[in-house]
């Protein structure tokens, strides 16, 4: 069931974003805590320290970092942490507070890293530059001002992250002006394809179609998986992985299909579907996280399938209407995927917008952004575990 409508979110929304270099490789992740205001408001407020700390306690921060540095919005507790893999990210205005300079100096003396969000070049911010590792700047800042801010930071040996670069054009502009990194997921753009899938990929869509039926025809599923080498290998690989932790290997495709179950079979199908593209573990966990979050938020099994196909459509630029047709989705699921209708469509719209850094979109559907945030964050550890198991070398 979707979250109840609320005029005031009960907790901060944690927005997780990748930080990438000019080649597209992930160098770090950020986790910003915000309180989205009413849907008419153009901005959002920073979350109070105690609320953020409570959210951090509920979140698997190691999964969010995935072996990379994690820029965590700084609270007093974060600032005094000795975790060397975490970068304390000062929120806007923090440099003006009297105690900030002492805390940054304390971290710097111990070899701990600090970053500064929304750097604008104020006197207080510049005074901290020699002791911070990186700063972030708004990518929408006019060219001359943005270039000056980047040059100022570079002159003191500080790396620069361009925030809000959500299009290819904005990303290229930021790197052209000297930014070292950009934060955020780039919104999909370009023409959509209808078709273009190989025979084995169509088998994956057929499997998703079978799994969407109620009740599921188990014999038909087993027959399809057994007839497709990629699907059969994927199912056996998953059931014999650490995800299940079985005492002895399973060699029977039929037995493996029964043990894996419909939801994880959908993940196997998605993995095979993506492999012909440019899929890797990072891309797969994003697909699975969207699916799991949509499923949780909508409390409907269709949410999982719709989330999967939506993410595949985004990554491979395939027309979602064509995918829905090929997967044999019901009218309701098709309308959710293509037109964002119904409770599943609302869940998908909210989760997708959250991924791209705009949690306020959920307010238009009467959904609490904090609930969307928790659904996505809680899905991430499972998504990473499944993705790692499915993409690991046999």
N, C-alpha and C positions, 0 to 999 in steps of 0.2 A: 504494500500500500504506500502511496506517495505520502511525503511528509505533510503534516497539517499546515495550513496557511498561517502565517505569522507576520505581524508588522515589524517585529524586532527579533532578529536572529538570536538564539540563546547562547551562542558561542561564536568565536572567530572562525572564519573560513581559511583553511590552509591551502595555498595555491602552490603547487609543485611544478617547477619549470626547468628544462635543460638549459645549460650554458654551453654553447658550441663555438668552435673556432671556424676559420674561413673555409676549411675543408669539410665542415659538417660534423666533425667528430665531437662527441660530448667531452667537455673538460671538467664540468662540475654540474651540480644541481642547486637550485635555490628553493627555499620554502618560506613564503611570505604569509604572514597572518594579517587578515583584514576583516573588517566588519562592514559588509556591503550595506549601504544606506537604502532608502526607499527607491523604487524603480525609477522615479523621476530624477533622482540625484545623479550628477555626472561623475561623482568620485566615490571614494570609500575611505573610511577611517582606519587608522592603525589600531590594532588590538592591544588592550592593556596587558602588562606583563603577566599578571596572575592567570589571566584567561589563556594566554599563549602557553605558559608552563603546563597548565592542565591538559591542553591539547597535545603538547609534546609527549606527555606521559602516556597518552593513549595511542601514540603513533610509533610504528616500527621505523625509526629514523635510519637504521642500517639499510633497510630495503630501499628507502628513498635515495640514499647515497649511492647504492650499488657499486661500492668500491671507489667512488669518486669523492672529491671534497664536497661537502654540503654547506652552502651558505644559509645559515639558520638565523632568522630574524632575532636580533639580540634582545634578551631580557637580562636583568641583573644576574640571574642564575646562569644564563648562557655565557655572559661576559666573564664569569668567574670559573667557568669550566676549564679543565685542563685537557680536554679531548683534542688531540692534535689534528684529527681528520675533519673537525668541524671549524668552519670560518664564521665568527660572530659578525653578523651583518647589521650595522647600525641603521636604524630607521631614520627617515627624514626628520631633521630638527635635532637629532641627538647630539650633534657636535656642539650645539649652543648650550648644552647643560654643563654646569661646572664640574660635575663628577666624571664626565665622560673622558676627558683628557687623561685623568689619573688611571682609569680602568684600561684605556687603550695602551698606555705606557706599561702597565702591569703585564698585559698580554704580550706586548712586543718584547719585553725583557725576558720572558719565558719561552720565546720562540713560537708563540701562538699567533694565529692569523686573525686579522680583523678586516672587514670591508665596510664600505660606506654607500648606502643606497641614495639614489637621486642626488648625486653630487652637483652642486650649482656654483661652486667656487667662492663661497663666503669665506670671510677671514677665519672664522672658527674651523671650517672644514679644511682650509689650506694648512692651518697650523697642525692638523692631525696627519696630513699626507705622509710625512716621513715615517710614520709608524703603522700605516695600513698597507695591506697587500694589494687591494684593488678597490675601485669605485665603480658605481653604475651611473649611467647618464641616460636621460630620456632621448631615445632615437628620433623623436619628432621635433627636437630642438632645431631651429634654423641653422643652416650650414655653417655660417661664420661663428656663431656662438658655440655650436657643438664642436667644431674644430679647435676652438680656443680651449675649451674644457679638456678635451683629449690631450692637447699639447701640454697643458698645465700639469695634468696628472703624470704624463710621460716624463716631464722634465724632472720629476722627483722619483722616478723609477716605479711608478704605480700603474698596474694594468687597468684597462678600461673595459667595462661591459656595457653594451648598448641595450637598454630595455625597450620594450614595446616595438620591437622590429618584427612585426607579424606577417610581413609579405616579403617575397623575394627581392623586390625593388628596395624596400626599407633596409633589408639586411645588406644588400650590396652597397647601398649608400653609406651605411654605418662603417663597413670595412674600408670603403674608399676614403673616408674621412679619418681613418687611423684607429678605429676601435679594434681591440684585440680579440674580443669575444662578443657574442650576442646572446641575449636571454629570450627564451620563449620558443614555442612551436610555431612554425610558419603555416599559415592557413593554406589549405590546398587550393590550387588555382590551375587553370588550363582546361582544355576541352575534355569532356568525359567520353570514354570508350563504351561502345556496345559490342560485346563479343570479345574476340581476341584471346580467349582462353583455350588452352590445349585440352586434349581428350581427358587426361588424368585430372585436370582441374575441374572439368565438368562433372567428373565423378564425385569430387568433393562437394559441389553444389547439390548433386543428387542425394548425397548422404545427409546434408543439412536439411533437405526437403523431407527425407524419411524421418529424421529426428524431430521435425516440427509437427508430425502427425500425432493425433491423440485418438486411440493409443498408438504407440510406436510398434511397427511391424518388426519384431526382433529378428525373425528369419530373413526378412529382406535386408535388414541392416547387416547381418552377419554375412549374407551372400555377397553384398556389394563390397564390404571390406575385404573379404577373402579373395575377391576377383581383382582387386587393385593392389599391386605390390607396395606402392608407397603408403597406402592406408594401412595395410596389414602390418608392415614393418613399423609404422608409427604407433599403432595400438600396442603391439608387442613390446616395443621400446619403452612406452610409457608405463605399462603395467609392471614391467620388470625394473623400473627406476626407483630411486629413493622416495618418490612421491607415495608409493604404495608400501615399500619396505617389506616385501614378501619374503618368507623364509627360504623359498626355493623358486627357481625360474618357471614361468608359464610359457609353454610352447604351443598351446592350442589357440588359434585365432578366435574360435567360438567362445572359449572360456574367457579370453582376454576382453572381448567385446562386452560380455555380460558384466565382468568385474569393473571395467572402466565406466560404463554407464553413459547415458545420453549427453550430459553436459561436457564431460571430458572428451567424448567422441567428437563433439563439435569443435573442440580445441584442436584435436588431431586433424580434422578436415581443414580447419583454417590454416594450420601449419603447412599442410601439403599444398593448399591453395596459394599461399604466399611464397613458397619456395621457388616457383617459376619466376617470381618477380625479384625483388631485391631484399627479401626477408632476412633478418638476423634476429638474435635473441632480443635486442632492444626493441625492435619493431613488433615482435610477437607479444611481448609483455604489455605493450601499449594496447594492442588489439584485445587481449584477454582482460586487461584492467577495465577497459570500456564496457566489455560484455558483462563482466561480473558486477560492476557498479550499476549498470542499467537493470540487471536482473534483481539486484538487491533493492534498488530504489523503487522499481515498479512492482516488486513482489509478483512477478509473472515470468514463467519460463520463456515466453516469447521475447522478453527483454534481453535475454542472453544472446539469442540468435540475431536479433535486430542489431544489438551492439556489435557483435562480430562482423556482420556484413557491412555495417556503417563504417567501421574502422578499415576494413579491407577496401571498400570503395574510396575512402580518403587516401589511403596509401598508394593504391594502384590507379587512381583516377578512372574508375569504372562507374558507369551510370548505375546508381542504386536501384532504379526501377527495373533495369535489365537483370541485375543480380537477383532481385526479389522474384522476378518471373522465372528465372532459371532455377532458383532454389525452391520454387513452388510454395512460396509463403501465402498464408491466408490473406484475405482482403484487409483485415485489421492490422496484421503485422506489416503488410506492404504499405499501408497508409502511415503507419508509425515510422517506417524507414524512409519513405520518400517525402511525406508531407508533415511529419512530426505531429501526427494526430493521436488523440487518445492518451491514456496514462503512460503507455510505453513510449509514445512519441515525445511526451513531455519529459520523461526520464532521459531519453536519448539527447534531446536538445540541451538539457541542463548539464549532463555529464560532458558532452562534447564541448560546450562553451567553457565549462570549468577547465578542461584540458588545455584550451587555448587561452587561458588567463582571464576569462570574463565571467566570474561567478554570478554577476548581477542578472544574467539572462534567466536564471531559474525563477527569479521573482515574478517574471511575466507569466509563469505557469503556476504561481501560488506555491512554489516549493522553497523551503528554507535552504539557502546556500550552504549553511553549516552542515545540513544533512547530506547534501550532495558531496561536500568535501569529505565527510566521514565515510560515505559509501565508497568513494574512489580510493581514499587512503587505506581503508581496511581491505580493499580488493587487491592492492598492490603486492603484498607479500605472496599471496597465493598465485597471482599472475606471474610473478617472477619465478616462483618455484616450478610451475608448470612449463613456462617457456624454457627454462634451463634444462628441464628433463627432456623436452621434446626436441631441442636443438643440440643436445650433447652428442658427441661422437659415440657410436655404438661400441 
